[in-house]
Each structure stands twice: as C-alpha cells, then as structure tokens.
Amino acid sequence: MPERTVQLSELVGKNLLEVGAGRPRSVTADYGPLPILRVADVLDGRIETAEHVQAGIFDRRTLGPKVSQPGDIVLTVKGTVGRVAMMPLEGSIFSYSPQLCYFRPLVNGPLVPRYLYYWFKSEEFWVQANVVKGQTDMADFISLGDVSSLKMRLPSVAEQRAVSEVLGALDDKITVNERIAAASEALALALASPERWESRVRLDGICALRKVQVTPVEITEAAVDHYSLPAFDSGKIPAREDPAGIKSGKFLVQGAAVLLSKLNPEIPRVWNVLPEVGVPALASTEFLVLAPIGGVSSDELWSVAAQSTFRNELASKVTGTSKSHQRVRPAEVMASEVVDPRHFGADGQKIQNLSGTASAMRKEAATLSALRDTLLPQLMSGRLRVKDAEKIVEDHV
C-alpha cells in the first residue's frame, strides 16, 4: 500500500472514553476492582498506578464506562497534554480519570498500534495539536474530537512495523534497565530494613544538612545538572540545562549526597546522587541536601532514609493547610531516628554494589532515551531510512 495521509478517526475504533459524554454507569460489577489511571501515572511511555477503584466508588469518581484493554494507546488530554503510553500486553484492564483517553487501532487495519504510540510523540502530531489545543483558567486541554480529526502520514504496514521495531528495541532495553534498577534498589532497601536491625541513630548523627544556595543565572558554566522533583519522577536522572534558564535559587550539591524531599514526604522521593565532575550540580529547594558523615556512604544513608517507616514518620510531622503545600521542617527530619548504618558491616558493601548497579542502569537508560528521541523524528518523517537506523541501534542494544 503506498504512503497516504489519513485522518486518525478513520484508523481507530470507536473510542470508548468520550470525555464528559454518556451516562455514568459502573463497570465494577463486570470486572471487579480496577486500577485507575491518572495523568501522573503516565510517565515517559510507561504506566505506573497502584490505586484501585472499589465497587460503589467508580461512579462517583469517573464519568461513564472508561475501561481499556492491553495494547491500547493512552493519551493525556487535560492538565498535562500529550503524555502517551501503550498499555502493556501482559497488563490488566484499567479505568480512567476524565483527563485521559485511549485509542484502539482497528483489528487487522492499516495502522500498527505501536506506530500510533510513536506518532503521538512525533512532530507531525505536535504541530497539529498545538493549533487545536485550548486552555481553561486552570489547565491546557485538547478535545477527543480534535485529536481524532488530526491527520497522519501513513506509510505501509511493513514500514510501520519496521519503524516500531527499531524504536521499540530501544524502549524495550530501557524497560529492562529500569526493572534491574528497581530490583537492585529493592534488594538494598531490604538489606537495610528496620526489621533486620535494632540499632537506631538520629539522622543528624550520620549526615549533615547542606544549605549552600546559588543563583543559577550567575553561573558561568554552559550547563548544569538540575536535580528537580520532575527529574526524579521521570527517571531519577538530573536534567542538563543552561543555567540562564533556571530562574530561582537552588542548593549547590558538592559531592555524594542524598536528596530528601520535604514536600509531601509520604511520596517516596529520596535520591542517592553522585554529581559528575566538572558539571555544577543544583538541587531544587524542595529537597534537603544530606551529606553523609562518620564513615557512612551515601548509598547506606539512602538505604535508611528511603525506608517506608521513616517516610511515614516524617509524614506524621508535616505542616501546611493543603495537600500540595504539606512540608516537613528540616529540624524535624534531622531529629528523626533511622537504622544506624554504621553497623551494616558486609551488608554495607552489598548495598553500595546494588546502588551502583541501579545508577549504571539508569544512566544507560538515559543514553538510550536520548538516542530514541533523536531517531524518532527522523524515522517518523521518513528522513532516515530504517536500515540506517538499525545499524545505529545495533551498537546500543
């Protein structure tokens, strides 16, 4: 089939998630409790969700029968427009918040599902989306009708599959790396679990709170590594940025440290960092910069500060009138007790090895992500041949 330009609505089945349309009705009677997907759960092509919708709650929290299947392409359409993910083939059925929609390419149709996923990340999609995207007083949005009316360059099924396989090889390796990193960190946390150790110490007995603050626009280096909450949430890799573009003051990170979020501490944002030599490292002021002392490594410090029991204790000490502004005072954090890592012995070395593995896997994943993002617009526009891209990818996976 020769290449042609087609409206998206001609290539997908009737979208079952028509935002704001249809009478609310429960699907929990058919499927049981369902994991509910929100905008925050769609991260760089992957799905992360833990909350389930119980019977009787579904109707109060969502509108209509919003249930997708593995293989559907998920798109955020309100708040943060344009996050996209492909439902895992081995995954379960999901329900949706009204800020998301999904697309299901026609069975045996001319559109390959994974190609549609990459198309939503392409320049062709964004050029059109930015034209039709609207804005309320609170957030950006794009209607389902507008998305469905967008037009896409549609090559042959064979070329779609070839493009999807090249980019998919990188994404699959990224996924493997992320799983290894997560498993390594889980093992490290298990070794430092409070259930295994009796000895406790105040946090300020094993680390110092660093408060050196800098104004990024005054930095003369061409680039800095910016450790922000969004960077943590999107892969635990700092964003390399032009300091002139960072408008607010930041903490200077000098040497190995642990960054502990004081904002909503029940959310697991504890970051074990080792800044790259020669590149200034800046941390959001929402983090506490903890420098290990007394012979404790940053890996061991992270392993005790990232324990869920410690986070829960900090969460009980927060101040603030709203969920988005709940913070724990630095003095409360430093006075709180954790497992004493100075007694770890051989387990301390195991924790350091596991942390090193997690860091290496994430750095490689970041390199692969950059390569994918470089190849994607070239392949989707047809400016780069698939065979040439395959040769490039072979050296990295």
MIVOVEX-790057 format. One line per 5 residues: number of its first residue (from 1); their letters; for each residue x, y, z of C-alpha. Coordinates in steps of 0.02 Angstrom, whole numbers, plus 50000, padded with zeros to 5 digits. Each point is the difference from the previous one (the first is absolute). Layout:
<sites>
NUM> a> X:Y:Z ~ ...;
</sites>
This chain:
<sites>
1> mpert> 50000:50000:50000 ~ 50076:50169:49952 ~ 50025:50136:50128 ~ 49849:50110:50030 ~ 49933:50130:50121;
6> vqlse> 49852:49943:50104 ~ 49891:50076:50136 ~ 50028:49908:50165 ~ 49814:49966:50024 ~ 50005:49887:49846;
11> lvgkn> 50134:49889:50078 ~ 49934:49966:50174 ~ 49844:49920:50069 ~ 49866:50099:50091 ~ 50087:50074:50151;
16> llevg> 49912:49935:50155 ~ 50062:50143:50106 ~ 49904:50150:49940 ~ 50045:50132:50128 ~ 49845:50077:50079;
21> agrpr> 49880:49896:49893 ~ 49885:49858:50043 ~ 49906:49959:50159 ~ 50106:49943:50148 ~ 49988:49815:50029;
26> svtad> 50106:49880:50099 ~ 50108:49867:49919 ~ 50062:49929:50165 ~ 49859:49874:49997 ~ 50076:49927:49842;
31> ygplp> 50185:50016:50039 ~ 50018:50019:50188 ~ 50117:50131:50075 ~ 50099:50089:49864 ~ 50164:50095:50004;
36> ilrva> 49961:50182:49959 ~ 50118:50093:49886 ~ 50036:50186:50024 ~ 50109:50125:49907 ~ 50139:49980:50128;
41> dvldg> 50004:49812:49967 ~ 50050:50021:49817 ~ 50190:50022:50001 ~ 50113:49998:49847 ~ 49904:49863:49912;
46> rieta> 49968:49890:50150 ~ 49853:49977:50117 ~ 50019:50016:50187 ~ 49846:49980:50107 ~ 49959:49920:50166;
51> ehvqa> 49831:50069:50051 ~ 49849:49889:49965 ~ 49819:50051:49980 ~ 49886:49904:50115 ~ 49819:49956:49965;
56> gifdr> 49886:50148:50035 ~ 50141:50127:49984 ~ 50024:49989:49812 ~ 49845:50099:49954 ~ 50039:50141:50121;
61> rtlgp> 50176:50025:49934 ~ 49984:49976:49813 ~ 49876:50029:49859 ~ 49937:49854:49899 ~ 50073:49829:49956;
66> kvsqp> 50182:50048:49979 ~ 50087:49833:49987 ~ 50141:49959:49880 ~ 50092:49842:49952 ~ 50183:49950:49987;
71> gdivl> 50075:50072:49840 ~ 49896:50159:50000 ~ 50092:50166:49980 ~ 49971:50119:50147 ~ 50008:50189:49977;
76> tvkgt> 49983:50136:50131 ~ 49881:50137:49938 ~ 49983:50119:50146 ~ 50121:50077:50123 ~ 50160:49935:49924;
81> vgrva> 49952:49970:49819 ~ 50093:49873:49896 ~ 50069:49870:50119 ~ 49983:49834:49912 ~ 50021:49816:50044;
86> mmple> 49956:49832:49929 ~ 49904:49884:50114 ~ 50111:49849:50039 ~ 49947:49843:49909 ~ 50015:49899:50160;
91> gsifs> 49909:50132:50102 ~ 49825:50007:50070 ~ 49847:50101:49954 ~ 50007:50181:50059 ~ 49874:50136:50039;
96> yspql> 50037:50182:49965 ~ 49987:50172:50073 ~ 49914:50126:49884 ~ 50168:50079:49957 ~ 50050:49852:49892;
101> cyfrp> 49938:49912:49845 ~ 50056:49848:49904 ~ 50003:49942:49819 ~ 49981:49823:49935 ~ 50059:49974:49819;
106> lvngp> 49880:49897:49896 ~ 50035:49814:50006 ~ 50096:49949:49842 ~ 49987:50181:49945 ~ 50132:50107:49914;
111> lvpry> 50068:50075:50162 ~ 50127:49907:50110 ~ 49963:50037:50185 ~ 50180:50033:50050 ~ 50023:50115:49851;
116> lyywf> 49852:50103:50063 ~ 50087:50012:50169 ~ 50155:50073:49918 ~ 49896:50114:49890 ~ 49928:50082:50155;
121> kseef> 50180:50044:50046 ~ 50042:50067:49826 ~ 50014:50176:49932 ~ 49854:49967:49881 ~ 49884:49972:50148;
126> wvqan> 50063:50147:50103 ~ 49992:50127:49858 ~ 49815:49962:49978 ~ 49962:49978:50185 ~ 50071:50171:50044;
131> vvkgq> 49880:50079:49875 ~ 49842:49922:50073 ~ 50054:49995:50182 ~ 49896:50111:50113 ~ 50021:50068:50175;
136> tdmad> 49886:50025:50147 ~ 50037:50107:50152 ~ 50078:49847:50081 ~ 50084:49894:49866 ~ 50033:49961:49818;
141> fislg> 49884:49878:49913 ~ 49966:49921:49833 ~ 49833:49920:49957 ~ 49982:49822:49943 ~ 49916:50062:49841;
146> dvssl> 50148:50112:49959 ~ 50124:49858:50027 ~ 49898:49883:49891 ~ 49994:50130:49860 ~ 50189:50014:49989;
151> kmrlp> 50083:49933:49843 ~ 50148:49884:49994 ~ 50122:49944:49868 ~ 49965:49815:49983 ~ 50137:49893:49920;
156> svaeq> 49975:49817:49958 ~ 49967:49876:50141 ~ 50171:49923:49966 ~ 50088:50168:50025 ~ 49896:50038:50155;
161> ravse> 50054:49836:50076 ~ 50182:50028:49954 ~ 50001:50175:50078 ~ 49912:49934:50154 ~ 50125:49858:50019;
166> vlgal> 50150:50116:49991 ~ 49933:50123:50127 ~ 49922:49859:50100 ~ 50168:49914:50020 ~ 50064:50154:50090;
171> ddkit> 49843:50016:50106 ~ 50006:49816:50046 ~ 50181:50016:50057 ~ 49954:50155:50100 ~ 49861:49901:50085;
176> vneri> 50120:49859:50043 ~ 50124:50124:50073 ~ 49864:50081:50105 ~ 49945:49832:50067 ~ 50179:49954:50047;
181> aaase> 50024:50169:50085 ~ 49837:49982:50097 ~ 50040:49821:50051 ~ 50175:50052:50057 ~ 49931:50140:50106;
186> alala> 49867:49886:50074 ~ 50135:49877:50054 ~ 50104:50141:50075 ~ 49850:50061:50099 ~ 49965:49823:50060;
191> laspe> 50179:49986:50066 ~ 49975:50162:50099 ~ 49825:49959:50060 ~ 49958:50050:50180 ~ 49942:49822:50026;
196> rwesr> 50180:49939:49981 ~ 50086:50128:50112 ~ 49969:50056:50179 ~ 50122:50144:50012 ~ 49930:50175:49965;
201> vrldg> 50080:50171:49979 ~ 49938:50176:49973 ~ 50019:50050:49819 ~ 50115:50143:50047 ~ 50118:49872:50075;
206> icalr> 50043:49928:49829 ~ 49978:50149:49882 ~ 50013:50188:49991 ~ 49870:50116:49925 ~ 50078:50106:49862;
211> kvqvt> 49918:50169:49964 ~ 50119:50084:49878 ~ 49884:50092:49879 ~ 50048:50073:49831 ~ 49917:50108:49867;
216> pveit> 50008:49898:49837 ~ 50004:50150:49883 ~ 50165:50052:50079 ~ 50084:49834:49959 ~ 50127:50017:49859;
221> eaavd> 50003:49817:49945 ~ 49901:49959:49842 ~ 49897:49863:50084 ~ 49949:49936:50171 ~ 49920:49840:50062;
226> hyslp> 49832:50048:50074 ~ 49932:49879:50132 ~ 49814:50043:50006 ~ 49843:49910:50057 ~ 49943:49974:49818;
231> afdsg> 50173:49930:49955 ~ 49986:49877:50144 ~ 49824:49948:49950 ~ 50046:49974:49817 ~ 50148:49883:50025;
236> kipar> 50115:50060:50140 ~ 50119:50083:49877 ~ 50040:50186:50019 ~ 49957:50114:49856 ~ 50151:50080:49918;
241> edpag> 49948:50180:49973 ~ 50063:50173:49958 ~ 50012:50087:50169 ~ 49934:50161:49923 ~ 49832:49913:49979;
246> iksgk> 49984:49957:50185 ~ 49919:50151:50081 ~ 49995:49958:50186 ~ 50137:49966:50126 ~ 50060:49821:50024;
251> flvqg> 50103:49901:50123 ~ 50176:49958:49946 ~ 50039:49814:50009 ~ 50185:49968:50031 ~ 50047:49816:50001;
256> aavll> 49898:49845:50038 ~ 49838:50041:50089 ~ 49822:49945:50033 ~ 49860:50117:49947 ~ 49845:49981:50108;
261> sklnp> 49840:50087:49947 ~ 49921:50100:50140 ~ 49842:50021:49894 ~ 49869:49866:50035 ~ 50129:49881:50078;
266> eiprv> 49884:49850:49988 ~ 50041:50000:49814 ~ 50163:49900:49979 ~ 50117:50135:49935 ~ 50169:49958:50075;
271> wnvlp> 50141:50020:49873 ~ 50175:49928:50015 ~ 50108:50114:49892 ~ 50182:50010:49947 ~ 50027:50158:49896;
276> evgvp> 50107:49990:49845 ~ 50171:50079:50019 ~ 50013:50166:49907 ~ 49812:50032:49988 ~ 49918:50107:50136;
281> alast> 49861:49905:50088 ~ 49847:50097:50059 ~ 49855:49932:50102 ~ 49825:50068:50020 ~ 49971:50085:50167;
286> eflvl> 49859:49875:50027 ~ 50139:49876:50038 ~ 50106:49989:50156 ~ 50181:49970:49950 ~ 50071:49869:50119;
291> apigg> 50188:49970:49997 ~ 50056:49837:50085 ~ 50122:50013:50145 ~ 50087:49882:50121 ~ 50058:49874:49871;
296> vssde> 49824:49969:49932 ~ 49983:49991:49810 ~ 49863:50092:49907 ~ 49934:49829:49947 ~ 49980:49944:50181;
301> lwsva> 49925:50168:50048 ~ 49874:49984:49858 ~ 49956:49821:50051 ~ 49943:50055:50174 ~ 49922:50167:49949;
306> aqstf> 49896:49918:49863 ~ 49916:49875:50116 ~ 49810:50012:49999 ~ 49995:50002:50190 ~ 50110:50156:50002;
311> rnela> 49895:50086:49867 ~ 49841:49960:50095 ~ 50075:50076:50157 ~ 50043:50159:49906 ~ 49825:50006:49925;
316> skvtg> 49929:50006:50176 ~ 50100:50160:50032 ~ 49950:50102:49847 ~ 49931:50176:50009 ~ 49890:50089:49874;
321> tsksh> 49817:50028:49967 ~ 49986:49913:49832 ~ 50066:49840:49923 ~ 50107:50092:49874 ~ 50085:50104:50135;
326> qrvrp> 50035:49871:50135 ~ 50183:50003:50050 ~ 50103:49932:50142 ~ 50118:50117:50092 ~ 50186:49964:49973;
331> aevma> 50030:49998:50189 ~ 49865:49865:50018 ~ 50083:49897:49865 ~ 50174:50011:50075 ~ 49936:49955:50174;
336> sevvd> 49908:49844:49938 ~ 50076:49829:50027 ~ 50052:49875:49868 ~ 50089:49833:49998 ~ 50183:50028:50044;
341> prhfg> 50097:49955:49840 ~ 50165:49999:50094 ~ 49958:49823:50055 ~ 49970:49932:49825 ~ 50170:49919:49978;
346> adgqk> 50004:49890:49845 ~ 49820:50046:49961 ~ 50058:50179:49976 ~ 50110:49947:49855 ~ 49856:49902:49924;
351> iqnls> 49891:50155:50011 ~ 50134:50103:49914 ~ 50016:49871:49860 ~ 49813:49994:49973 ~ 49988:50189:49998;
356> gtasa> 50141:50006:49873 ~ 49905:49879:49889 ~ 49841:50104:50011 ~ 50096:50159:49957 ~ 50087:49919:49851;
361> mrkea> 49836:49931:49932 ~ 49916:50169:50011 ~ 50143:50091:49917 ~ 49998:49876:49856 ~ 49811:50019:49988;
366> atlsa> 50021:50188:49988 ~ 50124:49978:49857 ~ 49881:49883:49910 ~ 49856:50121:50026 ~ 50101:50141:49922;
371> lrdtl> 50042:49889:49851 ~ 49816:49952:49979 ~ 49947:50181:50007 ~ 50129:50042:49867 ~ 49948:49861:49883;
376> lpqlm> 49811:50016:50023 ~ 49969:50161:49902 ~ 50118:49943:49862 ~ 49913:49832:49980 ~ 49822:50064:50018;
381> sgrlr> 50029:50133:49868 ~ 50086:49880:49881 ~ 50162:50102:50001 ~ 50098:49850:50067 ~ 49991:49827:49923;
386> vkdae> 49957:49857:50116 ~ 50154:49901:49947 ~ 50114:50144:50049 ~ 49912:50017:50168 ~ 50017:49813:50030;
391> kived> 50189:50012:49984 ~ 50005:50140:50129 ~ 49888:49907:50122 ~ 50099:49837:49985 ~ 50148:50083:50086;
396> hv> 49894:50044:50153 ~ 49888:49850:50036;
</sites>
